[in-house]
Amino acid sequence: MSRISTPCVNICWTDPVHGLCEGCGRTRDEIGSWCFITEEQRLALMPELKERLAKALADKAAAASPAQ
């Protein structure tokens, strides 16, 4: 049996504002269904996860910075 591809980096904390894991960028539903989707679906989703996580972290940083 081969291992499935995963974006998990063992930083499992869901951001309540965006609903994304702060380690991998997946939603709770995606994490829960990860082992049930095809490898092709996982590989197609993984680049999107990096982009959405970067956007969520940028939004979080912008919200934390003082207004000018």
N, C-alpha and C positions, 0 to 999 in steps of 0.2 A: 504494500500500500504506500502510495506516495504522499508527501506532505502537501497541504494546501498553501497557496500563497496568502500572506497576510501582511497588512500594514502595521500591525501591532508593535509598539515599542515599549510595552509594559509601563506606560504612564496612563493609567485608566482613571480619568476624571472628566465627567461631563460638564461642560460649560452650560449653566442654566439659561443664559441668554440665547445662545445659538443652538443649543441642543447637540453639540458635537463633542466627541471625546477629544480632549486637548492633546492627546498623544498621537492619534492616528487620523482624526478628522471624520470618523464614521458617526452616524447617528446610532441611537440605541437599537432601532429596528434593524439597521444594517449589521450591527455587531451580532444581534440575535439570529439573523438569518444567514450569516456569512458561510457557515458550513453546509448550507442547503442550496446555495447558488452555484452555478458552474464555474469552473476555473476561468473560462473565457470572460464571464461576467465580472469576476473578481479582478482580473488583469485590466479590463476596460475601465473599471471604477477607480482603481488605485491612483492614476494621475490626477483625477478630479479631486480626490481626497486631499492631496497636497495643496491644490489651489484653494479649496474651500477653507482648509485649516489656516492657510496664510492670510486669507481675507478676514476670517474670524479673529485671528490674533491681532491684525492691523486695526480692526474695528475696536477691539478691546483696549489696545494701546491708545487710540485716539480718544476714546471715552475717558480714559484715566488721566490724560494730559489736561492741564488747566486751560480754560478759555482765555483767549488773548483780547 
